[in-house]
Amino acid sequence: MRAKSTVISSILGAMLLAGAASACTDVVVGAKASADGSVITSHTADGAFYDAQVRFIPGGKHADGEMTPVFWNITNDESAEITKIGEIPQAPETYGYFHVGYPFMNEYGLAIGESTFAQKVEMKTFRPDARAILTIEQLEVLALQRTKTAREAIALIGSLAEKYGFLGSCDFEGESLTIADGKEAWLFEIRSAGMMWTPESGKPGAYWVAQRVPDDMVLITCNVARIQEVHPEDTDNFMASKDYRQFAIDMGWWDPASGVPFNWAKAYAPYTGGWALSSDWVRNRLYSLYRRLDPDREWDPLAEATSYPFAVKPGKKLSVQDVQAMLRSHHDGTQFDMYDADEWFIRKDGKLVKSPLASPFPTRDMRALLKMNYSRPVSVINCAYSFVAQARNGMPKPLSTILWFGFDAPHTTCYVPIYCGATDTKASWRQFDRDSYTPESAQWTFMLADDLVLKRYAEAMADLEAVRTPLEKSFFDETARIDKEGAELYKKDPAAVSKRVTDFTIDCMDKAEKAWHQLNRTLITKYINNKKS
């Protein structure tokens, strides 16, 4: 009785202490839905606290009996205390991968995006009392170090989570991963097994399902479980833990004898609260993004999240630039666009005109001052980083995936190409101290630009676009050349290709950083408030 009481106290205490939820959006494109035949996944890490310092972690060979540590807090930047909470057996060989808050790509071109979604409180696990030890970000590390394909990654993550327990790190919720290789993309969703679970129980420490994204379709996931009915017998399109329905049966949330098909999304999601299945901040993004993908279809802006199809055929094939534009969007052209809010309009010379202070991204204080309703856009000002990864089948290993990475909010960032075969990044892109501004940090440079743009959004965004548009175009042009030259060089000297793409990645980072330094000078000079009236 005392043990149960302790568990209940842990749950209630953790719920009270839980911080504000972060929120992420992923766009996933099948090979036949993309303009160049690549498989695309993407991610916005929407929390200012996320670790955005991009560094390459080499792989290696490991001795029999070697263990690898398991950590808590690896998503957060250096101000957070990283704690070792366990260890598991090391693999005989690990692959090199790129580490950020949610690690995203390995040397074989496997790419992973992430988005948190809700689970009922009975499923949640809380530190320090929970016996579960594997967070989603730790599972990403292990998958990138140990697997080469999306299916391999899902199988590994699922088996490890079942054995060692899944521990929610973002408000103790469930998690989804969008996993892509050069041939296919999958959506993986996982939930915890509750505070009473122990490794000795003989029960799984996690419940999970995965669904393949059809090759000719596009999937949106944005902080809501997207998988509904699961068909494990269809192994081409589904994967699942053996007991994925059992927790719902035990809790009385679903009765196999009812004749009602089991619905993964509905059975395990809370009905109320900020993370409820059809919260406005989820539905608004689903509406604006699916509307963008298929504008000829009638989309209901107030529809339940579960009414949206798992994926849709887009009206046109999508390029990497199209996906970048989606991540940069703010409900453009819909009733949820805060840039068109009535509160921005002021009277001037007898007419209503939009204030030069108007922005699609008003701060919390600005919204309170103007009494403006909030509609959470795709791009947000507290985003730590975002990326769009294009995995290309048939390319030499070091060239197989290009991940387009950007610091801070997508709408003001510059996406820079990182080849999966690169083995280093620019030093200033690995340097950040939130408590001390320095122009020597690339992250601070991009954060400053975003802040300056919001002072006079319409004018300053035009200044930013004048710099960004030609620079990003040059990066796309250069990658086409690198692809061609690298493919020829790979036939003669594979190691030389890795050096070539490393140098290229660092050079692009340098060009973007220098361009944003100059942009900041322009914005400060142009929009400083101490000017002649």
C-alpha positions as CSV (number, residue, x, y, z in Angstrom):
1,M,0.0,0.0,0.0
2,R,2.8,2.3,0.9
3,A,4.5,1.6,-2.5
4,K,1.3,2.5,-4.4
5,S,1.0,5.7,-2.3
6,T,4.5,6.7,-3.2
7,V,3.9,6.2,-6.9
8,I,0.7,8.3,-6.8
9,S,2.6,11.1,-5.0
10,S,5.3,10.9,-7.6
11,I,2.8,11.3,-10.4
12,L,1.0,14.3,-8.8
13,G,4.3,16.0,-7.9
14,A,5.7,15.6,-11.4
15,M,2.5,16.9,-13.0
16,L,2.7,20.0,-10.8
17,L,6.4,20.6,-11.6
18,A,6.2,19.9,-15.3
19,G,7.4,22.8,-17.4
20,A,5.6,24.4,-20.3
21,A,5.3,22.0,-23.1
22,S,7.5,22.4,-26.1
23,A,6.0,21.5,-29.5
24,C,7.4,20.3,-32.8
25,T,6.2,19.8,-36.4
26,D,7.4,17.2,-38.9
27,V,6.7,17.0,-42.6
28,V,7.5,13.7,-44.3
29,V,7.5,13.1,-48.0
30,G,7.5,9.8,-49.8
31,A,9.9,9.2,-52.7
32,K,7.2,9.4,-55.4
33,A,5.8,12.6,-53.8
34,S,9.1,14.5,-53.9
35,A,10.3,16.5,-56.9
36,D,13.7,14.7,-57.1
37,G,12.7,11.2,-55.9
38,S,14.3,11.6,-52.5
39,V,12.6,10.6,-49.2
40,I,12.2,13.6,-47.0
41,T,11.8,14.1,-43.3
42,S,11.9,17.3,-41.3
43,H,11.7,18.7,-37.7
44,T,11.3,21.9,-35.8
45,A,12.7,21.8,-32.3
46,D,10.3,24.3,-30.8
47,G,11.8,25.0,-27.4
48,A,14.4,27.7,-26.7
49,F,16.1,25.4,-24.3
50,Y,17.0,22.7,-26.8
51,D,20.6,21.9,-27.6
52,A,21.2,23.2,-31.1
53,Q,25.0,22.8,-31.2
54,V,25.7,20.6,-34.2
55,R,28.6,18.2,-33.6
56,F,29.7,14.9,-35.2
57,I,30.2,12.0,-32.9
58,P,32.5,9.3,-34.4
59,G,31.6,5.6,-34.4
60,G,34.0,2.9,-33.3
61,K,34.6,-0.7,-32.4
62,H,33.8,-1.9,-28.9
63,A,35.0,-4.8,-26.7
64,D,32.9,-7.6,-25.5
65,G,31.2,-6.8,-22.2
66,E,31.5,-3.0,-22.7
67,M,28.5,-0.9,-21.5
68,T,27.2,2.4,-22.8
69,P,25.8,5.0,-20.4
70,V,22.2,6.2,-20.5
71,F,21.5,9.9,-19.7
72,W,18.7,12.2,-18.7
73,N,18.6,15.8,-20.0
74,I,20.6,15.4,-23.2
75,T,18.0,17.4,-25.2
76,N,18.8,20.6,-23.3
77,D,21.5,23.1,-23.9
78,E,24.6,23.4,-21.7
79,S,22.7,25.2,-18.9
80,A,20.9,21.9,-18.0
81,E,22.5,19.2,-15.8
82,I,23.0,16.0,-17.7
83,T,22.6,13.0,-15.4
84,K,23.5,9.4,-15.9
85,I,20.5,7.2,-15.0
86,G,21.6,3.8,-16.2
87,E,23.6,1.8,-18.7
88,I,23.0,-1.0,-21.3
89,P,25.3,-3.3,-23.2
90,Q,27.3,-1.6,-26.0
91,A,27.1,-2.8,-29.6
92,P,30.2,-4.4,-31.1
93,E,30.3,-1.5,-33.6
94,T,28.7,2.0,-33.6
95,Y,28.3,4.4,-36.5
96,G,29.1,8.1,-36.6
97,Y,26.2,10.5,-36.2
98,F,25.3,14.2,-35.8
99,H,24.2,15.2,-32.3
100,V,21.8,17.9,-31.3
101,G,18.9,18.0,-28.8
102,Y,17.2,15.4,-30.9
103,P,20.0,13.6,-32.8
104,F,19.1,13.6,-36.4
105,M,21.4,11.8,-38.9
106,N,24.1,9.2,-39.1
107,E,26.9,8.4,-41.6
108,Y,24.7,6.0,-43.5
109,G,22.2,8.7,-44.2
110,L,19.5,7.5,-41.8
111,A,17.5,10.6,-40.7
112,I,15.1,11.1,-37.8
113,G,12.7,13.8,-36.8
114,E,10.7,14.0,-33.6
115,S,7.4,15.3,-32.2
116,T,5.9,14.8,-28.8
117,F,2.3,13.8,-28.3
118,A,0.0,13.0,-25.4
119,Q,-0.5,9.9,-23.3
120,K,-2.9,9.4,-20.4
121,V,-1.5,10.0,-17.0
122,E,-1.7,6.3,-16.0
123,M,0.9,5.5,-18.7
124,K,3.4,8.2,-17.7
125,T,6.7,7.6,-16.0
126,F,8.4,10.2,-13.8
127,R,11.9,10.6,-12.5
128,P,13.3,9.7,-10.1
129,D,11.0,6.9,-9.0
130,A,10.3,5.3,-12.4
131,R,12.4,2.3,-13.3
132,A,12.2,3.2,-17.1
133,I,15.4,4.7,-18.3
134,L,15.3,5.3,-22.1
135,T,14.1,8.7,-23.3
136,I,13.3,9.3,-27.0
137,E,16.5,11.3,-27.5
138,Q,18.6,8.5,-26.0
139,L,16.8,6.0,-28.2
140,E,17.6,8.2,-31.2
141,V,21.3,8.1,-30.3
142,L,21.2,4.3,-30.0
143,A,19.4,3.9,-33.3
144,L,21.7,6.2,-35.2
145,Q,24.8,4.5,-33.7
146,R,23.5,1.0,-34.5
147,T,21.2,0.9,-37.6
148,K,21.3,1.8,-41.2
149,T,17.6,1.7,-42.3
150,A,14.3,3.0,-41.0
151,R,13.0,-0.5,-40.4
152,E,16.1,-1.5,-38.5
153,A,15.8,1.7,-36.4
154,I,12.2,1.0,-35.5
155,A,12.9,-2.7,-34.5
156,L,15.9,-1.6,-32.3
157,I,14.1,1.3,-30.6
158,G,11.1,-0.8,-30.0
159,S,13.0,-3.7,-28.5
160,L,15.2,-1.6,-26.3
161,A,12.2,0.4,-25.0
162,E,10.3,-2.7,-24.2
163,K,13.3,-4.1,-22.3
164,Y,14.5,-1.0,-20.4
165,G,11.4,1.1,-20.3
166,F,10.4,4.2,-22.1
167,L,10.8,7.4,-20.1
168,G,9.0,10.5,-21.4
169,S,11.3,13.6,-21.3
170,C,8.9,16.2,-22.7
171,D,6.2,16.7,-20.0
172,F,6.4,12.9,-19.6
173,E,4.3,12.4,-22.7
174,G,4.5,9.9,-25.6
175,E,6.7,10.5,-28.6
176,S,6.8,10.1,-32.3
177,L,9.7,9.8,-34.7
178,T,9.7,10.3,-38.4
179,I,12.4,8.0,-39.7
180,A,13.7,8.1,-43.3
181,D,16.3,6.3,-45.4
182,G,16.8,6.5,-49.1
183,K,14.0,4.0,-49.9
184,E,11.2,4.8,-47.4
185,A,9.9,6.8,-44.5
186,W,8.0,5.6,-41.4
187,L,6.1,7.2,-38.5
188,F,7.0,5.5,-35.2
189,E,4.9,6.3,-32.1
190,I,5.7,5.1,-28.5
191,R,4.1,5.4,-25.1
192,S,5.2,4.5,-21.6
193,A,4.1,1.6,-19.4
194,G,3.3,3.5,-16.2
195,M,4.9,4.0,-12.9
196,M,4.2,0.5,-11.7
197,W,6.4,-1.1,-14.4
198,T,9.6,-2.8,-13.5
199,P,12.1,-4.7,-15.6
200,E,11.4,-7.8,-13.5
201,S,7.7,-7.7,-14.2
202,G,7.9,-9.7,-17.4
203,K,5.8,-7.0,-19.1
204,P,7.0,-4.6,-21.8
205,G,8.3,-1.3,-20.6
206,A,6.8,0.5,-23.6
207,Y,4.0,0.2,-26.1
208,W,4.7,1.2,-29.7
209,V,3.4,1.1,-33.3
210,A,4.8,2.3,-36.6
211,Q,3.2,2.9,-40.0
212,R,4.9,3.4,-43.4
213,V,4.3,6.6,-45.2
214,P,3.1,5.7,-48.7
215,D,5.6,6.5,-51.4
216,D,3.3,8.9,-53.2
217,M,2.0,10.7,-50.1
218,V,3.0,13.3,-47.5
219,L,2.5,13.0,-43.8
220,I,2.2,15.8,-41.2
221,T,2.7,15.1,-37.5
222,C,2.5,17.9,-35.0
223,N,2.1,16.9,-31.4
224,V,-0.7,14.4,-31.9
225,A,-0.8,10.7,-32.4
226,R,-1.4,10.2,-36.1
227,I,-1.6,6.4,-36.2
228,Q,-5.1,5.1,-35.6
229,E,-6.0,1.5,-36.7
230,V,-3.0,-0.8,-36.7
231,H,-2.6,-4.0,-38.9
232,P,0.5,-5.9,-37.8
233,E,-0.2,-8.7,-40.2
234,D,0.5,-6.1,-43.0
235,T,4.3,-6.2,-42.5
236,D,4.9,-4.1,-45.5
237,N,3.2,-1.1,-43.9
238,F,3.0,-1.7,-40.1
239,M,5.2,-2.7,-37.2
240,A,4.1,-2.9,-33.6
241,S,5.0,-4.3,-30.2
242,K,3.3,-7.6,-29.5
243,D,1.2,-6.2,-26.6
244,Y,0.4,-2.7,-28.0
245,R,-3.3,-3.1,-27.0
246,Q,-2.8,-4.7,-23.6
247,F,-2.5,-1.6,-21.5
248,A,-5.8,-0.4,-22.8
249,I,-7.5,-3.7,-22.1
250,D,-6.1,-3.8,-18.6
251,M,-7.3,-0.3,-17.9
252,G,-10.7,-0.9,-19.3
253,W,-10.2,1.7,-22.1
254,W,-10.9,-0.9,-24.9
255,D,-12.9,-4.1,-24.9
256,P,-11.9,-6.7,-27.5
257,A,-15.4,-8.2,-27.3
258,S,-17.0,-4.8,-28.2
259,G,-16.6,-5.3,-31.9
260,V,-15.1,-1.8,-32.1
261,P,-11.7,-1.7,-33.8
262,F,-8.8,-0.7,-31.5
263,N,-7.8,2.9,-32.2
264,W,-4.2,3.6,-31.0
265,A,-4.6,7.4,-31.1
266,K,-7.9,7.5,-29.2
267,A,-7.4,4.7,-26.7
268,Y,-4.3,6.2,-25.1
269,A,-4.9,10.0,-25.5
270,P,-6.3,12.3,-22.7
271,Y,-9.7,13.8,-23.5
272,T,-9.0,17.2,-21.8
273,G,-6.0,19.5,-21.1
274,G,-3.4,21.2,-23.1
275,W,-2.2,17.9,-24.7
276,A,-5.7,16.6,-25.5
277,L,-6.2,14.8,-28.8
278,S,-7.8,17.8,-30.6
279,S,-6.3,20.8,-29.0
280,D,-6.5,24.0,-31.1
281,W,-2.7,24.3,-31.3
282,V,-2.6,20.9,-33.0
283,R,-5.7,21.2,-35.2
284,N,-4.7,24.6,-36.6
285,R,-1.4,23.2,-37.9
286,L,-3.0,20.1,-39.4
287,Y,-5.5,22.3,-41.1
288,S,-3.1,24.9,-42.6
289,L,-0.5,22.3,-43.7
290,Y,-2.9,19.8,-45.2
291,R,-4.7,22.7,-46.9
292,R,-1.4,23.8,-48.3
293,L,-0.7,20.2,-49.6
294,D,-4.1,19.7,-51.2
295,P,-5.7,23.1,-51.8
296,D,-8.5,21.7,-54.0
297,R,-9.9,19.6,-51.2
298,E,-12.4,21.0,-48.7
299,W,-10.7,21.1,-45.3
300,D,-12.7,21.9,-42.1
301,P,-10.7,24.3,-39.9
302,L,-12.5,23.0,-36.8
303,A,-12.3,19.2,-37.6
304,E,-11.1,16.8,-35.0
305,A,-7.5,15.7,-35.3
306,T,-8.5,12.1,-35.9
307,S,-10.6,13.1,-38.9
308,Y,-7.4,13.9,-40.9
309,P,-6.0,11.2,-43.2
310,F,-2.8,9.6,-42.1
311,A,-1.2,11.1,-45.3
312,V,-2.3,12.7,-48.5
313,K,-1.2,12.9,-52.1
314,P,0.0,16.5,-52.7
315,G,-1.3,18.7,-55.4
316,K,2.2,18.8,-56.8
317,K,5.5,17.0,-56.0
318,L,7.4,18.7,-53.2
319,S,10.9,19.9,-53.3
320,V,13.2,20.5,-50.3
321,Q,12.4,24.2,-50.7
322,D,8.7,23.5,-50.5
323,V,9.1,21.7,-47.2
324,Q,11.3,24.5,-45.9
325,A,8.5,26.9,-46.8
326,M,6.0,24.8,-44.9
327,L,8.2,24.9,-41.8
328,R,8.5,28.7,-42.2
329,S,4.7,29.2,-42.5
330,H,2.4,31.0,-40.1
331,H,-1.1,29.8,-41.2
332,D,-0.7,32.0,-44.3
333,G,-4.0,32.5,-46.0
334,T,-6.1,31.1,-43.2
335,Q,-8.2,32.6,-40.5
336,F,-5.5,31.5,-38.0
337,D,-2.9,33.9,-39.4
338,M,-2.0,36.3,-36.6
339,Y,-0.5,38.7,-39.1
340,D,-4.0,39.6,-40.2
341,A,-5.4,40.1,-36.7
342,D,-7.7,43.1,-36.4
343,E,-5.6,44.3,-33.4
344,W,-2.8,45.3,-35.8
345,F,-4.8,47.9,-37.6
346,I,-4.6,51.5,-36.6
347,R,-6.2,54.6,-37.9
348,K,-4.0,56.9,-40.0
349,D,-5.3,59.9,-42.1
350,G,-8.8,58.7,-41.6
351,K,-8.1,55.2,-42.9
352,L,-7.4,51.8,-41.2
353,V,-3.8,50.7,-42.0
354,K,-1.7,47.9,-40.7
355,S,0.8,49.0,-38.0
356,P,4.5,48.7,-39.0
357,L,4.8,46.8,-35.7
358,A,2.6,44.0,-37.0
359,S,4.0,40.5,-37.1
360,P,2.8,37.0,-37.6
361,F,4.8,36.1,-34.4
362,P,3.6,38.5,-31.7
363,T,5.2,37.8,-28.3
364,R,3.2,36.8,-25.3
365,D,3.5,40.3,-23.9
366,M,2.4,41.9,-27.1
367,R,-0.6,39.6,-27.3
368,A,-1.6,40.5,-23.8
369,L,-1.2,44.2,-24.5
370,L,-3.4,44.1,-27.6
371,K,-5.8,41.4,-26.2
372,M,-5.0,39.3,-29.3
373,N,-6.0,35.6,-29.5
374,Y,-3.2,33.2,-30.0
375,S,-3.0,30.6,-32.8
376,R,0.2,28.6,-32.6
377,P,1.9,28.8,-36.1
378,V,4.3,26.3,-37.5
379,S,7.3,28.5,-37.2
380,V,7.7,29.9,-33.7
381,I,10.1,32.5,-32.3
382,N,11.3,30.1,-29.5
383,C,12.4,27.4,-32.0
384,A,16.0,26.3,-31.2
385,Y,16.7,24.7,-34.6
386,S,15.0,23.0,-37.6
387,F,16.0,20.8,-40.5
388,V,14.8,19.2,-43.7
389,A,16.6,16.0,-44.6
390,Q,16.6,14.5,-48.1
391,A,17.7,10.9,-48.3
392,R,18.6,9.8,-51.8
393,N,18.6,6.1,-52.9
394,G,21.5,5.0,-55.2
395,M,23.9,7.8,-54.1
396,P,27.3,6.9,-52.7
397,K,27.2,6.5,-48.9
398,P,28.9,9.9,-48.0
399,L,26.5,11.7,-50.4
400,S,23.3,9.8,-49.7
401,T,21.6,12.3,-47.4
402,I,21.8,16.0,-47.2
403,L,20.3,17.6,-44.1
404,W,19.4,21.2,-44.4
405,F,20.0,22.7,-40.9
406,G,19.0,26.1,-39.6
407,F,19.3,27.8,-36.2
408,D,16.4,29.5,-34.4
409,A,13.0,30.2,-36.0
410,P,12.6,28.7,-39.5
411,H,11.1,32.0,-40.9
412,T,14.3,33.9,-40.2
413,T,16.9,31.2,-40.6
414,C,19.2,30.2,-43.5
415,Y,19.2,26.5,-44.2
416,V,22.7,25.1,-44.6
417,P,23.5,21.7,-46.2
418,I,25.2,19.1,-44.0
419,Y,26.2,15.9,-45.9
420,C,25.9,12.6,-44.0
421,G,29.5,11.9,-45.0
422,A,30.8,14.9,-43.2
423,T,32.9,14.3,-40.1
424,D,33.0,17.8,-38.6
425,T,31.2,21.1,-38.3
426,K,32.3,24.7,-37.9
427,A,33.5,25.4,-34.4
428,S,31.2,28.4,-34.0
429,W,28.3,26.2,-34.7
430,R,29.2,24.2,-31.6
431,Q,29.6,27.2,-29.3
432,F,26.7,28.6,-27.3
433,D,26.2,30.0,-23.8
434,R,22.6,31.2,-23.3
435,D,23.8,33.5,-20.4
436,S,26.4,35.4,-22.4
437,Y,25.9,36.8,-25.9
438,T,28.9,36.6,-28.2
439,P,29.1,37.3,-31.9
440,E,31.6,34.3,-32.0
441,S,28.6,32.0,-31.7
442,A,26.6,31.2,-34.8
443,Q,23.5,30.4,-32.8
444,W,23.6,33.8,-31.1
445,T,24.0,35.4,-34.6
446,F,20.9,33.8,-35.9
447,M,18.9,34.5,-32.7
448,L,19.8,38.1,-32.9
449,A,18.6,38.4,-36.5
450,D,15.2,36.9,-35.5
451,D,14.9,39.4,-32.7
452,L,15.8,42.3,-34.9
453,V,13.4,41.3,-37.7
454,L,10.4,41.4,-35.3
455,K,10.9,45.1,-34.5
456,R,9.7,46.0,-38.0
457,Y,8.6,42.7,-39.5
458,A,7.4,43.7,-43.0
459,E,10.4,45.9,-43.9
460,A,13.0,43.8,-42.1
461,M,11.9,40.5,-43.6
462,A,12.4,42.0,-47.0
463,D,15.9,42.9,-46.0
464,L,16.5,39.3,-44.8
465,E,15.0,37.7,-47.9
466,A,17.3,39.9,-50.0
467,V,20.2,38.1,-48.3
468,R,18.7,34.7,-47.8
469,T,17.2,33.9,-51.2
470,P,20.4,34.2,-53.3
471,L,22.5,32.5,-50.6
472,E,20.2,29.5,-50.2
473,K,20.0,29.2,-54.0
474,S,23.8,29.1,-54.2
475,F,23.8,26.3,-51.7
476,F,21.4,24.2,-53.8
477,D,23.4,24.9,-56.9
478,E,26.6,23.9,-55.1
479,T,25.2,20.7,-53.8
480,A,24.3,19.7,-57.3
481,R,27.9,20.2,-58.3
482,I,29.2,18.4,-55.2
483,D,26.9,15.4,-56.0
484,K,28.3,15.1,-59.5
485,E,31.9,15.5,-58.6
486,G,31.6,13.4,-55.5
487,A,30.1,10.5,-57.3
488,E,33.0,10.4,-59.7
489,L,35.6,10.8,-57.0
490,Y,34.0,8.0,-54.9
491,K,34.9,5.5,-57.6
492,K,38.5,6.3,-57.1
493,D,38.9,7.4,-53.5
494,P,35.9,7.1,-51.1
495,A,37.8,8.7,-48.2
496,A,38.4,11.8,-50.3
497,V,34.7,12.3,-50.7
498,S,34.2,12.4,-47.0
499,K,36.9,15.1,-46.7
500,R,35.3,17.0,-49.6
501,V,31.8,17.1,-48.1
502,T,33.2,18.0,-44.7
503,D,35.0,21.0,-46.2
504,F,31.9,22.0,-48.1
505,T,29.7,21.7,-45.1
506,I,32.0,23.9,-43.0
507,D,32.3,26.4,-45.9
508,C,28.6,26.8,-46.2
509,M,28.2,27.3,-42.5
510,D,30.9,30.0,-42.7
511,K,29.2,31.8,-45.6
512,A,25.8,31.7,-43.8
513,E,27.3,33.0,-40.5
514,K,29.1,35.8,-42.2
515,A,26.0,36.8,-44.2
516,W,24.0,37.0,-41.0
517,H,26.6,39.0,-39.2
518,Q,26.3,41.6,-42.0
519,L,22.5,41.3,-42.0
520,N,22.5,42.1,-38.3
521,R,24.6,45.2,-38.9
522,T,22.1,46.3,-41.5
523,L,19.1,45.7,-39.3
524,I,20.5,47.5,-36.3
525,T,21.5,50.5,-38.4
526,K,18.3,50.7,-40.3
527,Y,15.8,50.1,-37.5
528,I,17.5,51.6,-34.4
529,N,15.0,53.8,-32.6
530,N,17.4,56.7,-32.1
531,K,16.9,58.3,-35.5
532,K,16.0,61.6,-36.8
533,S,12.2,62.0,-36.8
